[in-house]
Amino acid sequence: MFRSRNRHVFKPTAYGTRRQRRIPRWLVLMVTGVVLGAGGLLFIQTSYGPTRLTAEQSQQLQYDLNSANLEKQRLQSELNQQGRQLDEVTTQLAQKSEQPETVTRELAQLKSDIVLFAESLPADPRGTSPGIRAASMRNVDGNLDYRVLVILDDPDEHFTGQVELIAAGRYSNGKTAHVPLPPFDIDFDHYIHIEGVEALPDHFTAREVTIQIKADGQDKVSATRTIIASR
């Protein structure tokens, strides 16, 4: 009867207090390692890694990249154009390199034709070399228009001298006269075609013209011929 009515509660420990739970050591180490690793990575990126660009810098970088691409395209286009021009120049040079051979063949053929033509012309009546093979004289507006073909018999011969034209005619008052025109030099191989215009005295009309050819340093006439002048 004298016992206490309060029940004794079961206590799991001998000391009468509940034991507190502790965080596992492995979890603490893992979290600590993660935190230290993230901090170290952030420190390395901040200190030694590439600098992060701002939005404005990123836009500028993109603009520069686009400009570089456009410049590259322009340079490539110019390079292609230069390549085409180089091909055209190369083609033109190849064509021009063939032209001298063509011209040489044509000149050889022309020389052969001239020799054949010269042989077919009537000989100079005096039989001289050089010989005056053909000539024409015309009165044109107070001037004498002349054309003379002189040929050497030897194709390899060379001649240097002077030509003088002497016009025989009549003035408008009926007076006749012989008018020597200014002489001129000639220098040729095998043949020469002489043409030109000389002024005649006022109111003078040439009726015939005498052609005289002299070699350099000689007074003797090497070739002469008289041609009737047309009006």
Secondary structure, 3 states (H helix, E strand, C coil): CCCCCCCCCCCCCCCCCCCCCCCCHHHHHHHHHHHHHHHHHHHHHHHCCCCCCCHHHHHHHHHHHHHHHHHHHHHHHHHHHHHHHHHHHHHHHHHHHHHHHHHHHHHHHHHHHHHHHHHHCCCCCCCCCCEEEEEEEEEECCEEEEEEEEECCCCCCEEEEEEEEEEEEEECCCCEEEEECCCEEEEEECEEEEEEEEECCCCEEEEEEEEEEEECCCCCEEEEEEEEEEC
